[in-house]
């Protein structure tokens, strides 16, 4: 039974498999390698995933959602019409769709996967990703960090020894920076950093905001349909600016016509604050890895569709004094790398063994009482960020007050000195013998592995007692009851057969164009919708196929002619 590799992305997702000595991307029902990470659920419980759902961001925005990866591991509730979902549940729908594509291609059951996650995901987000896969019927053999997967795809493991790589992964919603070295069959990560709320979507928001400012509009003045349409036009303009120095469009919003133009220079100026945020994690990784000079980096690898933006290239080239590598399609390198890791996990003989090491992207520690402010506690890191995993570190502490009978060690993950700014993972409560302040010594040991399991051992020297706790980040994990409830809710939803998805996608595209069109075009598009709907009902396969080909040309022509001037 094969193990598949999955890139669960903010904007697009993909699935791959190792086959006949190479990694192969599996196409979805529409024949595309990338599936938009968009979910639509109507009030009847019908699900659309991917391209068809993306069209409904325009035609049915209240029933459609995207960017939900940004909320995985949180309690955020996402409303789709009358139904509510968590990011875990939405991600599971997307994963189940990818699983279905793989099973259709391989003609066998698929239930094991390597799933990629941003290197800067905390442990709760990683656990939530595993739970989403479990709800989709997949066992996660390993979570692989996206930059590490990209390095595998680039063949870093086949490069000469003693090579150092800086990998920059700017996706739709996250930014990861990883510095790794390859030597003696070992791919060792030296440092990782990033921003889980920085990606191509943020550059898009700049364009949307600029449009609204220029036309003296606010989001509250626009209908949901108009706002979704504006986002799509601005997204296409952003893509166009990756190819040309200037781009423009004209569109109809709530019956009014608007024009907008933007050039590369102005775009860079308007995005200056975002570009500064991109620089910070890169500088942190370089400092944490203790590189003495930038020339020690042998190559800079770009990952993620947002790295195509010229303003990103310019920022990176200026910072690092070199032009980054762009040899492979940045949209698919993570999915392919996950597929290579899947082959390694399956012990495929076509691949030489490679040892992947990783680091802790965040510090782990406990609360300690301040000597200067006895009434306040601060964060004391035991395992520092970018420590090579697995690792075991101990620290000695003493009782803070006379007559104290117990100590509650609160376990945190983060970088801030202030406890409230870090992620609280749980507590370990231990009894201690009464004594004067500072006389009872307690040893706290943190053991942390590459699977995100943290074991905390607390040893009281005076009583020779030991208390242990294993943190699997339960706050990001569903209880058995919650899991059963989620599975029952998802089972009620209806998925369209693969054979009709192409027709549904074409109809959704036509409906989106209808909404965006002027009255003259509306009549033409309306006739196309009615004719195609009639053909679908007739079940005349040959006529449906012929007219589908014609519709694809019409839609493509409209999207080019209708958006850009």
RORO-86823 format. One record per residue (C-alpha): x, z, y; residue number from 0. Coordinates in nm, 4 decimals, always signed. Layout:
N
X,Z,Y,NUM .
...
# end
This chain:
565
+0.0000,+0.0000,+0.0000,0 .
+0.1587,-0.1087,+0.3315,1 .
+0.2422,+0.1156,+0.6261,2 .
+0.1516,-0.0459,+0.9585,3 .
+0.3052,+0.0071,+1.3012,4 .
+0.0734,+0.0664,+1.5970,5 .
+0.1353,+0.0586,+1.9705,6 .
-0.1569,+0.2538,+2.1175,7 .
-0.1229,+0.1515,+2.4815,8 .
-0.3005,+0.2389,+2.8051,9 .
-0.3743,-0.1260,+2.8883,10 .
-0.3237,-0.3128,+2.5595,11 .
-0.2695,-0.2143,+2.1974,12 .
-0.1184,-0.3977,+1.9006,13 .
-0.0566,-0.3562,+1.5285,14 .
+0.2246,-0.4894,+1.3126,15 .
+0.3471,-0.4968,+0.9539,16 .
+0.6800,-0.5681,+0.7832,17 .
+0.6341,-0.8807,+0.5730,18 .
+0.8737,-1.1203,+0.3997,19 .
+1.1791,-0.9623,+0.5572,20 .
+1.0532,-0.9527,+0.9165,21 .
+0.8071,-0.7695,+1.1355,22 .
+0.4840,-0.9577,+1.2078,23 .
+0.2207,-0.8857,+1.4713,24 .
-0.1297,-0.8953,+1.3252,25 .
-0.3808,-1.0951,+1.5299,26 .
-0.7280,-0.9618,+1.6013,27 .
-1.0571,-1.1387,+1.5290,28 .
-1.0119,-1.3552,+1.8396,29 .
-0.6656,-1.4669,+1.7313,30 .
-0.4840,-1.2572,+1.9933,31 .
-0.1803,-1.0358,+1.9293,32 .
-0.2808,-0.7933,+2.2044,33 .
-0.6119,-0.6074,+2.2079,34 .
-0.7156,-0.4678,+2.5489,35 .
-0.7538,-0.0896,+2.5274,36 .
-1.1136,-0.1038,+2.6473,37 .
-1.4250,+0.0384,+2.4791,38 .
-1.7906,-0.0444,+2.5447,39 .
-2.0806,+0.1472,+2.3894,40 .
-2.4379,+0.0563,+2.4836,41 .
-2.7363,+0.2911,+2.4609,42 .
-2.8280,+0.1474,+2.1193,43 .
-2.4888,+0.2556,+1.9859,44 .
-2.3326,-0.0898,+1.9578,45 .
-1.9535,-0.0860,+2.0051,46 .
-1.7342,-0.3534,+2.1568,47 .
-1.3561,-0.3171,+2.1536,48 .
-1.0947,-0.5252,+2.3315,49 .
-1.1501,-0.8507,+2.5184,50 .
-1.5291,-0.8514,+2.4898,51 .
-1.5402,-0.4919,+2.6143,52 .
-1.3085,-0.5829,+2.9027,53 .
-1.5613,-0.8422,+3.0222,54 .
-1.8190,-0.5650,+3.0318,55 .
-1.6116,-0.3734,+3.2857,56 .
-1.7799,-0.6239,+3.5188,57 .
-2.1181,-0.6732,+3.3522,58 .
-2.1820,-0.3184,+3.2248,59 .
-1.9359,-0.0809,+3.3983,60 .
-2.1396,+0.2335,+3.3247,61 .
-2.1093,+0.1674,+2.9515,62 .
-1.7420,+0.0661,+2.9510,63 .
-1.4142,+0.2532,+2.9911,64 .
-1.0394,+0.1888,+3.0015,65 .
-0.7234,+0.3952,+3.0668,66 .
-0.8549,+0.6761,+2.8441,67 .
-0.5069,+0.7228,+2.6991,68 .
-0.4238,+0.9073,+3.0211,69 .
-0.6682,+1.1823,+2.9215,70 .
-0.5805,+1.2282,+2.5547,71 .
-0.5139,+1.5929,+2.4779,72 .
-0.7383,+1.7104,+2.7629,73 .
-1.0987,+1.8323,+2.7721,74 .
-1.2130,+1.5463,+2.9952,75 .
-1.5524,+1.4049,+2.8969,76 .
-1.6033,+1.0311,+2.9496,77 .
-1.9639,+0.9135,+2.9913,78 .
-2.0695,+0.5752,+2.8566,79 .
-2.4344,+0.5420,+2.9514,80 .
-2.6240,+0.8227,+2.7798,81 .
-2.3375,+0.9069,+2.5448,82 .
-2.0307,+1.1222,+2.6033,83 .
-1.6902,+1.0876,+2.4390,84 .
-1.3485,+1.2482,+2.4455,85 .
-1.0289,+1.0467,+2.4790,86 .
-0.9584,+1.1308,+2.1133,87 .
-1.2859,+0.9713,+2.0035,88 .
-1.2360,+0.6613,+2.2186,89 .
-0.8811,+0.6212,+2.0898,90 .
-1.0093,+0.6516,+1.7334,91 .
-1.2510,+0.3615,+1.7941,92 .
-0.9632,+0.1469,+1.9174,93 .
-0.7434,+0.2488,+1.6244,94 .
-1.0241,+0.1753,+1.3790,95 .
-1.0557,-0.1749,+1.5259,96 .
-0.6814,-0.2340,+1.4823,97 .
-0.7048,-0.0964,+1.1279,98 .
-0.9863,-0.3426,+1.0537,99 .
-0.7738,-0.6323,+1.1833,100 .
-0.4874,-0.5291,+0.9557,101 .
-0.7130,-0.4977,+0.6520,102 .
-0.8631,-0.8416,+0.7172,103 .
-0.5143,-0.9929,+0.7396,104 .
-0.3585,-0.8081,+0.4446,105 .
-0.6740,-0.8179,+0.2319,106 .
-0.6241,-0.4572,+0.1250,107 .
-0.6967,-0.1054,+0.2457,108 .
-0.4731,+0.0300,+0.5222,109 .
-0.4569,+0.4071,+0.5662,110 .
-0.0952,+0.4872,+0.6632,111 .
+0.0627,+0.4179,+0.9997,112 .
+0.3513,+0.4748,+1.2364,113 .
+0.2009,+0.5287,+1.5825,114 .
+0.3969,+0.5078,+1.9063,115 .
+0.3572,+0.7567,+2.1916,116 .
+0.5242,+0.7901,+2.5321,117 .
+0.8499,+0.9847,+2.5046,118 .
+0.7226,+1.2178,+2.7759,119 .
+0.4023,+1.3107,+2.5889,120 .
+0.3791,+1.6854,+2.5387,121 .
+0.2977,+1.8367,+2.2005,122 .
-0.0752,+1.8677,+2.2652,123 .
-0.0971,+1.4978,+2.3534,124 .
+0.0957,+1.4105,+2.0368,125 .
-0.1339,+1.6227,+1.8218,126 .
-0.4388,+1.4618,+1.9855,127 .
-0.3011,+1.1162,+1.9050,128 .
-0.2636,+1.2169,+1.5398,129 .
-0.6206,+1.3448,+1.5376,130 .
-0.7494,+1.0149,+1.6814,131 .
-0.5735,+0.8316,+1.3997,132 .
-0.7209,+1.0712,+1.1439,133 .
-1.0727,+1.0060,+1.2758,134 .
-1.0000,+0.6341,+1.2337,135 .
-0.9052,+0.6852,+0.8691,136 .
-0.5296,+0.6696,+0.9209,137 .
-0.2602,+0.9127,+0.8126,138 .
+0.0231,+0.9178,+1.0654,139 .
+0.3492,+0.9065,+0.8731,140 .
+0.5430,+0.9551,+1.1963,141 .
+0.4956,+0.9435,+1.5709,142 .
+0.7715,+0.7308,+1.7216,143 .
+0.8587,+0.7457,+2.0897,144 .
+0.7895,+0.4131,+2.2597,145 .
+1.1444,+0.3625,+2.3966,146 .
+1.2906,+0.4328,+2.0516,147 .
+1.0536,+0.1772,+1.8977,148 .
+1.1623,-0.0760,+2.1596,149 .
+1.5272,-0.0081,+2.0753,150 .
+1.4553,-0.0862,+1.7089,151 .
+1.2885,-0.4133,+1.8075,152 .
+1.5873,-0.5104,+2.0215,153 .
+1.8075,-0.4614,+1.7179,154 .
+2.0043,-0.1746,+1.8653,155 .
+2.0522,-0.0504,+1.5075,156 .
+2.2304,-0.3795,+1.4281,157 .
+2.4614,-0.3693,+1.7315,158 .
+2.8298,-0.2698,+1.7327,159 .
+2.9028,+0.1029,+1.7166,160 .
+2.9394,+0.3245,+2.0222,161 .
+2.6909,+0.1379,+2.2401,162 .
+2.4825,+0.3192,+2.5028,163 .
+2.1419,+0.1908,+2.6157,164 .
+1.9082,+0.2866,+2.8981,165 .
+1.5487,+0.1978,+2.8112,166 .
+1.2876,+0.1756,+3.0873,167 .
+0.9277,+0.1590,+2.9644,168 .
+0.6684,+0.0967,+3.2363,169 .
+0.3286,+0.0427,+3.0775,170 .
-0.0196,+0.0385,+3.2202,171 .
-0.0411,+0.4139,+3.2664,172 .
+0.2893,+0.5790,+3.1741,173 .
+0.6587,+0.5505,+3.2571,174 .
+0.9290,+0.6525,+3.0088,175 .
+1.3056,+0.6611,+3.0516,176 .
+1.5359,+0.7148,+2.7545,177 .
+1.9126,+0.6996,+2.7198,178 .
+2.0359,+0.6589,+2.3635,179 .
+2.3588,+0.5845,+2.1815,180 .
+2.4109,+0.4020,+1.8530,181 .
+2.7024,+0.5022,+1.6312,182 .
+2.7725,+0.5217,+1.2552,183 .
+2.4161,+0.4281,+1.1597,184 .
+2.2692,+0.6924,+1.3894,185 .
+2.0444,+0.6150,+1.6868,186 .
+2.0834,+0.9307,+1.8937,187 .
+1.8708,+1.0005,+2.1984,188 .
+2.0718,+1.1782,+2.4677,189 .
+1.7991,+1.2308,+2.7265,190 .
+1.4363,+1.1420,+2.8002,191 .
+1.2165,+1.1796,+3.1040,192 .
+0.9154,+1.0118,+3.2544,193 .
+0.5801,+1.0359,+3.4244,194 .
+0.2560,+1.0317,+3.2240,195 .
+0.0587,+0.9246,+3.5307,196 .
+0.2701,+0.6364,+3.6572,197 .
+0.2199,+0.2773,+3.5468,198 .
+0.0957,-0.0678,+3.6343,199 .
-0.2475,+0.0769,+3.7143,200 .
-0.0980,+0.2632,+4.0103,201 .
+0.0368,-0.0596,+4.1598,202 .
-0.3087,-0.2105,+4.1099,203 .
-0.4679,+0.0825,+4.2944,204 .
-0.2407,+0.0079,+4.5924,205 .
-0.3776,-0.3474,+4.6131,206 .
-0.7385,-0.2301,+4.5787,207 .
-0.6894,+0.0310,+4.8523,208 .
-0.5243,-0.2232,+5.0820,209 .
-0.8139,-0.4656,+5.0330,210 .
-1.0660,-0.1940,+5.1198,211 .
-0.8687,-0.0902,+5.4291,212 .
-0.8358,-0.4485,+5.5540,213 .
-1.2100,-0.5052,+5.5235,214 .
-1.3045,-0.1564,+5.6468,215 .
-1.4810,-0.0728,+5.3217,216 .
-1.4940,+0.2360,+5.1022,217 .
-1.5512,+0.2560,+4.7281,218 .
-1.8767,+0.4426,+4.7880,219 .
-2.0127,+0.1416,+4.9804,220 .
-1.9719,-0.0891,+4.6800,221 .
-2.1862,-0.1056,+4.3699,222 .
-2.0247,-0.0321,+4.0339,223 .
-2.0414,-0.4033,+3.9474,224 .
-1.8728,-0.5019,+4.2742,225 .
-1.5990,-0.2414,+4.2365,226 .
-1.5230,-0.3550,+3.8813,227 .
-1.5117,-0.7160,+3.9985,228 .
-1.2718,-0.6221,+4.2798,229 .
-1.0413,-0.4505,+4.0320,230 .
-1.0271,-0.7619,+3.8166,231 .
-0.9449,-0.9897,+4.1108,232 .
-0.6744,-0.7504,+4.2315,233 .
-0.5295,-0.7294,+3.8798,234 .
-0.5017,-1.1092,+3.8637,235 .
-0.3382,-1.1121,+4.2068,236 .
-0.0827,-0.8548,+4.0905,237 .
+0.0016,-1.0744,+3.7916,238 .
+0.0300,-1.3780,+4.0194,239 .
+0.2779,-1.1911,+4.2422,240 .
+0.5061,-1.1598,+3.9390,241 .
+0.5344,-1.5391,+3.9415,242 .
+0.5033,-1.6364,+4.3077,243 .
+0.5972,-1.4961,+4.6481,244 .
+0.2375,-1.4828,+4.7711,245 .
-0.1124,-1.4780,+4.6235,246 .
-0.4661,-1.4733,+4.7606,247 .
-0.8286,-1.4782,+4.6504,248 .
-1.1835,-1.5052,+4.7777,249 .
-1.4695,-1.3220,+4.6098,250 .
-1.8317,-1.2226,+4.6520,251 .
-1.9084,-0.8499,+4.6620,252 .
-2.2723,-0.7416,+4.6789,253 .
-2.3656,-1.0755,+4.8364,254 .
-2.0855,-1.0832,+5.0957,255 .
-1.7767,-1.3082,+5.0878,256 .
-1.4282,-1.1592,+5.1346,257 .
-1.0782,-1.3089,+5.1384,258 .
-0.7493,-1.1326,+5.0765,259 .
-0.3821,-1.2318,+5.0759,260 .
-0.0634,-1.0408,+4.9908,261 .
+0.3034,-1.1378,+4.9765,262 .
+0.5866,-0.9827,+4.7777,263 .
+0.7571,-0.8199,+5.0785,264 .
+0.4406,-0.6446,+5.1967,265 .
+0.3589,-0.5427,+4.8393,266 .
+0.6972,-0.3728,+4.8073,267 .
+0.6447,-0.1868,+5.1352,268 .
+0.2992,-0.0660,+5.0360,269 .
+0.4334,+0.0522,+4.6973,270 .
+0.7347,+0.2387,+4.8388,271 .
+0.6083,+0.5827,+4.7321,272 .
+0.5468,+0.4609,+4.3746,273 .
+0.8910,+0.3018,+4.3562,274 .
+1.0445,+0.6349,+4.4607,275 .
+0.8604,+0.8008,+4.1718,276 .
+1.0156,+0.5432,+3.9375,277 .
+1.3661,+0.6323,+4.0532,278 .
+1.3316,+1.0087,+3.9948,279 .
+1.3052,+1.0090,+3.6100,280 .
+1.5923,+0.7594,+3.5857,281 .
+1.8179,+0.9828,+3.7935,282 .
+1.7113,+1.2873,+3.5893,283 .
+1.7986,+1.1152,+3.2590,284 .
+2.1378,+1.0019,+3.3874,285 .
+2.2149,+1.3538,+3.5119,286 .
+2.0911,+1.5248,+3.1935,287 .
+2.2933,+1.2915,+2.9702,288 .
+2.6084,+1.3783,+3.1661,289 .
+2.7176,+1.0182,+3.2107,290 .
+3.0157,+1.0179,+3.4429,291 .
+2.9631,+0.6602,+3.5635,292 .
+2.6969,+0.3920,+3.5258,293 .
+2.9440,+0.1532,+3.3629,294 .
+2.9185,+0.3678,+3.0476,295 .
+2.5720,+0.2163,+2.9937,296 .
+2.6168,-0.1023,+2.7908,297 .
+2.2680,-0.2425,+2.8438,298 .
+1.9430,-0.1730,+3.0294,299 .
+1.6314,-0.2705,+2.8322,300 .
+1.2896,-0.3269,+2.9923,301 .
+0.9688,-0.2475,+2.8047,302 .
+0.6037,-0.2800,+2.9095,303 .
+0.4138,-0.5522,+3.0923,304 .
+0.4494,-0.3845,+3.4327,305 .
+0.8283,-0.4383,+3.4215,306 .
+0.7597,-0.8063,+3.4998,307 .
+0.6979,-0.7192,+3.8647,308 .
+0.9826,-0.8470,+4.0862,309 .
+0.9646,-0.5321,+4.2993,310 .
+1.0384,-0.3271,+3.9866,311 .
+1.3352,-0.5522,+3.8991,312 .
+1.4673,-0.5214,+4.2524,313 .
+1.4414,-0.1407,+4.2505,314 .
+1.6186,-0.1079,+3.9145,315 .
+1.8924,-0.3587,+3.9983,316 .
+1.9635,-0.1819,+4.3263,317 .
+1.9736,+0.1613,+4.1612,318 .
+2.1879,+0.0674,+3.8604,319 .
+2.3925,-0.2165,+4.0068,320 .
+2.3005,-0.4621,+3.7308,321 .
+2.0255,-0.6964,+3.6135,322 .
+1.8285,-0.5433,+3.3214,323 .
+1.7810,-0.7189,+2.9850,324 .
+1.4634,-0.9182,+2.9421,325 .
+1.5285,-1.1072,+2.6192,326 .
+1.2051,-1.0171,+2.4404,327 .
+0.8378,-1.0079,+2.5371,328 .
+0.7973,-0.6575,+2.6880,329 .
+0.4310,-0.6428,+2.5822,330 .
+0.5036,-0.6471,+2.2083,331 .
+0.8438,-0.4843,+2.1543,332 .
+0.6964,-0.1370,+2.0966,333 .
+0.4468,-0.2626,+1.8368,334 .
+0.7212,-0.4561,+1.6591,335 .
+0.9537,-0.1565,+1.6698,336 .
+0.6806,+0.0608,+1.5192,337 .
+0.6504,-0.1990,+1.2422,338 .
+1.0236,-0.1785,+1.1752,339 .
+0.9974,+0.2012,+1.1581,340 .
+0.7074,+0.1562,+0.9141,341 .
+0.9349,-0.0525,+0.6912,342 .
+1.2036,+0.2152,+0.7142,343 .
+0.9462,+0.4786,+0.6188,344 .
+0.8461,+0.2648,+0.3200,345 .
+1.2148,+0.2342,+0.2269,346 .
+1.2085,-0.1457,+0.2433,347 .
+1.5265,-0.2815,+0.0854,348 .
+1.5557,-0.5576,+0.3476,349 .
+1.6501,-0.2962,+0.6074,350 .
+1.9625,-0.0871,+0.6181,351 .
+1.8999,+0.2835,+0.6657,352 .
+1.9158,+0.4024,+1.0231,353 .
+1.8939,+0.7662,+1.1275,354 .
+1.6758,+0.8280,+1.4322,355 .
+1.7393,+1.1453,+1.6283,356 .
+1.5385,+1.2715,+1.9197,357 .
+1.5407,+1.5324,+2.1922,358 .
+1.2893,+1.7778,+2.3271,359 .
+1.1441,+1.6097,+2.6383,360 .
+1.0409,+1.9493,+2.7794,361 .
+1.1874,+2.2987,+2.7850,362 .
+1.0313,+2.5656,+2.5629,363 .
+1.0389,+2.9344,+2.6455,364 .
+0.8570,+3.2604,+2.7128,365 .
+0.7366,+3.4795,+2.9971,366 .
+0.9757,+3.7449,+3.1311,367 .
+0.9221,+4.0218,+3.3864,368 .
+1.1028,+3.9729,+3.7154,369 .
+1.3572,+4.2415,+3.8109,370 .
+1.2879,+4.1846,+4.1806,371 .
+0.9075,+4.1648,+4.1370,372 .
+0.8142,+4.3871,+3.8377,373 .
+0.4462,+4.2958,+3.8674,374 .
+0.5139,+3.9262,+3.8179,375 .
+0.6421,+3.7222,+3.5224,376 .
+0.8346,+3.3956,+3.5252,377 .
+0.9275,+3.1267,+3.2728,378 .
+1.2515,+3.1767,+3.0797,379 .
+1.3523,+2.8637,+2.8806,380 .
+1.4955,+2.9230,+2.5325,381 .
+1.5238,+2.5564,+2.4329,382 .
+1.6212,+2.3417,+2.7310,383 .
+1.4832,+1.9926,+2.7833,384 .
+1.6793,+1.7092,+2.6202,385 .
+1.8170,+1.9385,+2.3488,386 .
+1.8916,+1.7419,+2.0307,387 .
+1.6355,+1.8040,+1.7551,388 .
+1.5986,+1.9777,+1.5172,389 .
+1.7294,+2.2934,+1.6823,390 .
+1.7143,+2.6711,+1.6452,391 .
+1.8003,+2.8987,+1.9392,392 .
+1.7687,+3.2769,+1.9804,393 .
+1.7534,+3.4990,+2.2882,394 .
+1.7602,+3.8795,+2.3284,395 .
+1.5025,+4.0679,+2.5368,396 .
+1.4290,+4.4353,+2.6055,397 .
+1.1169,+4.6366,+2.6847,398 .
+1.0281,+4.6346,+3.0542,399 .
+0.8576,+4.9753,+3.0880,400 .
+0.8923,+5.3352,+2.9682,401 .
+0.6705,+5.4174,+2.6705,402 .
+0.5794,+5.0552,+2.6074,403 .
+0.4223,+5.0114,+2.2600,404 .
+0.3915,+4.6337,+2.2371,405 .
+0.5266,+4.3109,+2.3843,406 .
+0.3237,+3.9938,+2.4183,407 .
+0.5485,+3.6887,+2.4251,408 .
+0.3588,+3.3992,+2.5819,409 .
+0.5033,+3.0654,+2.4705,410 .
+0.5220,+2.7852,+2.7268,411 .
+0.6364,+2.4239,+2.7480,412 .
+0.7524,+2.2814,+3.0816,413 .
+1.0134,+2.2950,+3.3549,414 .
+0.8651,+2.5101,+3.6305,415 .
+0.9787,+2.8662,+3.6948,416 .
+0.6129,+2.9485,+3.7611,417 .
+0.4166,+3.0078,+3.4412,418 .
+0.0952,+2.8555,+3.5733,419 .
+0.2659,+2.5178,+3.6193,420 .
+0.3673,+2.4965,+3.2526,421 .
+0.1712,+2.4292,+2.9340,422 .
+0.0679,+2.7491,+2.7525,423 .
+0.1042,+2.6962,+2.3754,424 .
+0.0065,+3.0420,+2.2523,425 .
+0.1114,+3.4060,+2.2145,426 .
+0.3097,+3.6244,+1.9750,427 .
+0.2204,+3.9950,+1.9933,428 .
+0.4594,+4.2524,+1.8412,429 .
+0.4540,+4.6315,+1.8176,430 .
+0.7638,+4.8202,+1.9329,431 .
+0.8643,+5.1893,+1.9128,432 .
+0.8219,+5.3952,+2.2292,433 .
+1.1386,+5.4283,+2.4321,434 .
+1.2696,+5.4169,+2.7843,435 .
+1.2724,+5.0819,+2.9620,436 .
+1.5576,+4.8610,+2.8441,437 .
+1.6301,+5.0561,+2.5229,438 .
+1.4318,+4.8524,+2.2643,439 .
+1.5997,+4.5232,+2.1829,440 .
+1.3961,+4.2274,+2.0561,441 .
+1.5389,+3.8969,+1.9312,442 .
+1.3244,+3.5859,+1.9842,443 .
+1.4187,+3.2721,+1.7913,444 .
+1.2700,+2.9277,+1.8608,445 .
+1.3030,+2.6612,+1.5882,446 .
+1.1765,+2.3162,+1.6880,447 .
+1.1746,+1.9932,+1.4847,448 .
+1.1148,+1.6209,+1.5421,449 .
+0.7525,+1.6485,+1.4230,450 .
+0.6654,+1.8767,+1.7137,451 .
+0.6449,+2.1929,+1.5039,452 .
+0.7635,+2.5043,+1.6853,453 .
+0.8323,+2.8192,+1.4835,454 .
+0.8782,+3.1430,+1.6774,455 .
+1.0382,+3.4422,+1.5039,456 .
+1.0441,+3.7818,+1.6764,457 .
+1.2739,+4.0480,+1.5260,458 .
+1.2628,+4.4148,+1.6363,459 .
+1.6025,+4.5664,+1.5647,460 .
+1.4871,+4.9311,+1.5792,461 .
+1.2222,+4.8915,+1.3057,462 .
+1.3717,+4.5928,+1.1210,463 .
+1.0303,+4.4291,+1.1499,464 .
+0.9823,+4.0541,+1.1914,465 .
+0.6828,+3.8597,+1.3205,466 .
+0.6596,+3.4808,+1.2850,467 .
+0.4212,+3.2250,+1.4298,468 .
+0.3973,+2.8495,+1.3800,469 .
+0.2698,+2.6479,+1.6746,470 .
+0.1077,+2.3189,+1.5779,471 .
-0.0427,+2.2905,+1.9234,472 .
-0.3905,+2.3856,+1.8054,473 .
-0.5387,+2.3434,+2.1549,474 .
-0.4985,+1.9698,+2.1120,475 .
-0.6398,+1.9789,+1.7605,476 .
-1.0013,+1.9617,+1.6507,477 .
-1.1406,+2.2362,+1.4309,478 .
-1.2946,+2.1342,+1.0976,479 .
-1.6402,+2.1690,+1.2537,480 .
-1.5431,+1.9631,+1.5597,481 .
-1.3874,+1.6988,+1.3362,482 .
-1.7017,+1.6752,+1.1219,483 .
-1.9142,+1.6478,+1.4363,484 .
-1.6923,+1.3727,+1.5798,485 .
-1.6990,+1.1767,+1.2536,486 .
-2.0784,+1.2045,+1.2394,487 .
-2.1109,+1.0850,+1.5994,488 .
-1.8783,+0.7900,+1.5409,489 .
-2.0594,+0.6989,+1.2177,490 .
-2.3824,+0.6477,+1.4145,491 .
-2.2219,+0.3727,+1.6226,492 .
-2.2495,+0.0113,+1.5125,493 .
-1.9552,-0.2285,+1.5087,494 .
-2.0181,-0.6023,+1.5411,495 .
-1.8976,-0.8147,+1.2456,496 .
-1.5628,-0.9864,+1.3052,497 .
-1.7284,-1.3261,+1.2551,498 .
-1.9453,-1.2934,+1.5687,499 .
-1.6914,-1.1322,+1.8022,500 .
-1.5707,-1.4644,+1.9443,501 .
-1.9254,-1.5675,+2.0375,502 .
-1.9946,-1.2277,+2.1947,503 .
-1.6713,-1.2467,+2.3942,504 .
-1.7606,-1.5931,+2.5278,505 .
-2.1070,-1.4747,+2.6314,506 .
-1.9601,-1.1690,+2.8045,507 .
-1.7102,-1.3902,+2.9896,508 .
-1.9916,-1.6188,+3.1062,509 .
-2.1993,-1.3206,+3.2182,510 .
-1.9010,-1.1846,+3.4125,511 .
-1.8560,-1.5248,+3.5834,512 .
-2.2301,-1.5357,+3.6570,513 .
-2.2122,-1.2027,+3.8387,514 .
-1.9084,-1.3131,+4.0404,515 .
-2.0457,-1.6587,+4.1311,516 .
-2.2220,-1.8010,+4.4339,517 .
-2.5811,-1.9253,+4.3963,518 .
-2.4725,-2.2845,+4.3232,519 .
-2.2406,-2.1795,+4.0424,520 .
-2.4941,-1.9281,+3.9119,521 .
-2.7329,-2.2084,+3.8149,522 .
-2.4630,-2.3886,+3.6176,523 .
-2.3363,-2.0754,+3.4451,524 .
-2.6923,-1.9653,+3.3703,525 .
-2.7574,-2.2940,+3.1902,526 .
-2.4417,-2.2442,+2.9819,527 .
-2.5480,-1.8929,+2.8811,528 .
-2.8959,-2.0083,+2.7806,529 .
-2.7679,-2.3070,+2.5818,530 .
-2.4996,-2.1087,+2.3984,531 .
-2.7439,-1.8277,+2.3183,532 .
-2.9812,-2.0860,+2.1721,533 .
-2.7030,-2.2376,+1.9607,534 .
-2.6079,-1.8955,+1.8249,535 .
-2.9687,-1.8342,+1.7209,536 .
-2.9802,-2.1761,+1.5502,537 .
-2.6733,-2.0787,+1.3393,538 .
-2.5476,-2.4387,+1.3591,539 .
-2.1805,-2.3636,+1.2885,540 .
-2.0448,-2.7064,+1.3866,541 .
-2.2334,-2.7185,+1.7179,542 .
-2.1351,-2.3583,+1.7978,543 .
-1.7698,-2.4423,+1.7321,544 .
-1.7834,-2.7576,+1.9467,545 .
-1.9592,-2.5887,+2.2389,546 .
-1.7302,-2.2838,+2.2123,547 .
-1.4295,-2.5082,+2.2710,548 .
-1.5969,-2.6518,+2.5800,549 .
-1.6846,-2.3043,+2.7105,550 .
-1.3256,-2.1849,+2.6755,551 .
-1.2116,-2.4697,+2.9016,552 .
-1.4853,-2.3924,+3.1546,553 .
-1.3987,-2.0218,+3.1633,554 .
-1.0269,-2.0910,+3.1990,555 .
-1.0892,-2.3400,+3.4810,556 .
-1.3159,-2.0987,+3.6631,557 .
-1.0716,-1.8086,+3.6358,558 .
-0.7931,-2.0227,+3.7839,559 .
-1.0018,-2.2018,+4.0482,560 .
-1.2357,-1.9163,+4.1272,561 .
-0.9744,-1.6467,+4.1902,562 .
-0.6742,-1.8065,+4.3545,563 .
-0.6665,-2.0314,+4.6561,564 .
# end
